[in-house]
Structure formats: C-alpha cells, structure tokens
Amino acid sequence: MELPKPFSDFFEVRNVTKRDDGLVYVNVDSLRSIPASDRGRLLLDLEDKLCLEDPQIRVWHASIGDKNSLRKLRGISLDQK
C-alpha cells in the first residue's frame, strides 16, 4: 500500500493486515522525529484520507519504545522484547 502525499513524507507502511471481521490494519513507522501532538494529528488525518477509499481501514503507529525521561530518572524501565 502506498501512502498519499504529504503523509508519505512522514510515514512508511510497515505492514497491512486484513482481519476476519473486514477491518484492515495499516501499521506505519515514522520516517523522522515528530512531536507527539503533531504525530497524533497526522495519523488521524491519514486514517481519514485512507477511509475515503475503504472505511474499514485503521491506522496504527508502530511502537516507538519507552521515551519517558522521568521514568528513566526514577530508575524504572519497561522490558521491550
């Protein structure tokens, strides 16, 4: 699946999964660092754009790991496998 412009400047498709219930999950990765507030808006806009073609599409961003500096300062870490 190819993402429409300008979204292809920010994200790339990691994989596409079609579920038995008809929903299509599109998992994307960021191509660059995007602040969380902007990333959320861009992902919602991308999903809206893709839903014009297929209303069953749901966009998910790949996990970006534990970026919480306060958690790290307190010595708490999340295991990522």
Residue pairs with C-beta under 8 A, 6 or more apart in sequence:
1 13
1 16
1 26
2 8
2 13
3 11
3 12
3 13
3 28
3 46
4 49
4 50
7 42
7 45
7 46
7 49
9 31
10 30
10 31
10 32
10 34
10 42
11 28
11 29
11 30
11 31
11 42
11 43
11 46
11 61
12 28
12 29
12 31
13 26
13 27
13 28
14 27
14 28
14 29
14 62
15 27
16 24
16 25
16 26
16 27
17 24
17 25
17 27
18 24
18 25
19 25
22 56
23 56
23 57
23 58
24 54
24 56
24 57
24 58
25 58
25 60
26 50
26 57
26 58
26 59
26 60
27 60
27 61
27 62
28 43
28 46
28 59
28 60
28 61
28 62
29 61
29 62
30 39
30 61
30 64
34 42
39 61
43 59
43 61
46 59
47 57
47 58
47 59
50 57
50 59
51 57
63 80
65 80
66 72
66 77
66 78
66 80
71 77
71 78
